[in-house]
Amino acid sequence: MPASERQKMAAGEWYCCLDDELDHLRRQARMAVHAHNTLPPNERGAIAPALRALFAQVASNVFIEAPFHCSYGINIVLGERVYFNAGCTILDSGRVTIGDRSMFGPGVQIYCAEHHRDAALRGQGIEIARPVTIGNDVWIGGGAIILGGITIGGGAIVGAGAVVTRDVPAGATVVGNPARIR
């Protein structure tokens, strides 16, 4: 039996994002994100229950400011004391793993999907999901963009507005577009 588009996405193979099952999963994520973003803060707490239930794994003491957006949620793993400031986006077609005590400034974006370079295939919704792994004690400055397939080592700093196109070694500071070690 051929693999489903969801199975191909999870396996890191080329898949079609214009798929009924994937569309259903994205609708579920939109509902959980909407609940998180519209609940009064005293009802939402650190993370709305619907959003917490959506994630693959989330520690009890994660804090996500509203607004927040993710595409699936089911591919997100958050360690202890992870903090997201307002306006962060995770397009999690691939697995996104974020280590303990990592902090994200406002407007940080993580993009796992890479659309096909062939225009005809891209027009058919063909893409591939690349995982993102962020170590413990990482600080990502406001407005930074992290592309799919990237690993950021523990204790690293990504400067505000940086576009991370390559792995970042543990303890390094990167800035700029594309991000370079400073």
N, C-alpha and C positions, 0 to 999 in steps of 0.2 A: 504494500500500500504506500503510495507516495506521501511524503511528509507534508503536513499542513504549512501554510504560510507562517503561522505562529511558531511551529517547530523549527522551520528554517531560520526565522528571525532569532530565536533563542540559541541556535547552533552557530550563529555568525555566518550564515550563508546568504546569498542573494535571495530576496523574497519580494513579494508584491504587497505593498502597504495598502492597496485598494482591495481589501479583503474583508468579508463580512465579520469574521471572528475578531479580527484586529479592530475593526470599526466599533464593534460591541465593547471591547476592552477600553478603547479610547473614550466611549460614552460613559462608561463606569467611572473612569478617572475624572472626567469633566464634572460629574455629579459630586464626587468626593472633594475635588478642588473647590467647587462652588460652595459646598457646605463649609469648608475651612475658611474661605475668603469672606463669607457673608455672616457667619455666626458672630454675635457680640463677643468681644474678647473674654468676658467673664464666663461665657458658656463654652467657648472654643478651648480655652486653656492654652497650653503650649502647642497643641496640635489637635485638630478636630478629630473626633473618634472615627469618622468615615475615612479620613485620610490615613490615619494610623492603621486602620484595618486593611487598606489597600496595599500598603508597602509590603515588600517581601520580608523585611525585618527592620524593626525600629526599636532602639533602646527606650527605656521609660522616661528618660530625662532629655529628650530632644526638644528643641524649641524652633518653630517655624513661624516667622512673622507673615502676616497677610499683606498684600496678595502673594500667592505662590502659584506656580503652574507646573504640572508634569503631564507627559503624554499617556503613560500607562500606569505608573506607580508600582506595578508588580515587579519591576526590575530594580527597585531602589532598596539599598541596605544602608542603614544609618547607625553608627556606633554611639557610644555614650557621650552625652553633652555636646552633640552637634548643634550648631546654631546657624540658621538662615535668616538674614535680614530681609527687609521687604523687597518684593519684586523679583525674586529668584525664579528661574525656570530650569527644569531638568527634562529634556526630551529623551526619555529612557527607553528607546527601542532596544538598547543593549543594557547589560548589567551595569549599574552605577553603585559602587561601594565606597562609602565615606567613613574614614576611621574616627576614633574617639577624639573628642575635644577640638574638632576642626570647625572653623568659623568662616562664614561667607558674608561678604559685604552686600549692600543692596544691589540688585540688578545683575547678579552673577548668573551666567547661562552655561549649561552643559548640554552639548549636542552629540548624541550617539549615532544618529543616522547619517549615512553618506549616500547621497543619491548617485545613480549610475551616470557615468560620464557620457555614454552614448545617448544622444537626444531622444531617439525613438524608444529606447528602454526606459529612460527617465520619464518620458511621457506616459508610459504604461504603469508607473508607480514602482519601478524596480529600485530597490535600495538594499544596503547592507548595514547591519548594526554592529558598532564597535564599542566595546566596554570602556568604562572610565573607572580608574581606581585612584582614590585619594587617601593617603596615609593618615596616621594620627597626628594631631597638633599642627595641622596645616591651616594657614590663613590665606584666604582668597579675597583680594581687594575688590571693591565695588566696580561693577561693570565689566569684570573680566569674563572672557569666553574661553571655555575648555572644549576642544574638539574630541571626537570619538577616537578610541584607541590609545588614549593618553593615560600614563601613570604619573602621579605626583607623589614623591617620596615624603616620608614623615618629617615634620618640622619645617617644611618648605614654605616660602611666602611667594604668592603671585600678586604682583602689583596691580593697583587699580587700572582698569582699562586694558590690561594685557590680553593678548590672544595667544593661547597656549596651543601650539601645533606640534610640539615634541615633548617627550617625557622630561620631567623635572626631577633631578636627583634629590635625595633626602638632604634637608638643611639648606638647599639653595634658595636664592631669591631671584625671581625672573620678572622682567618688566618689558613693556613695548609690544609692538605688532610687526612681525611675530615676536613672541616672548623670547628673550635671551637672558642668560645668566648675567647678573650685575655684580 
